[in-house]
Amino acid sequence: MAKGKCTYQVGKAAEGGRTDYVYAVNKKNLPTGEKLKLKKYDKQLRKHVLYTFKDVK
């Protein structure tokens, strides 16, 4: 079977350590092994925090 064009990544907060966000990332736009880093809102801390996303199987 052919592999899909998207890979799923789960975000983990730098401060709280929570995993709140799941993204479907296009493989063409993100080089292999590179982690996606986004500033997102943490509901528990009630402020914006840096989330580091890594691949999920």
Secondary structure, 3 states (H helix, E strand, C coil): CCCCCEEEEEEEECCCCCEEEEEEEECCCCCCCCCEEEEEEECCCCEEEEEEEEECC
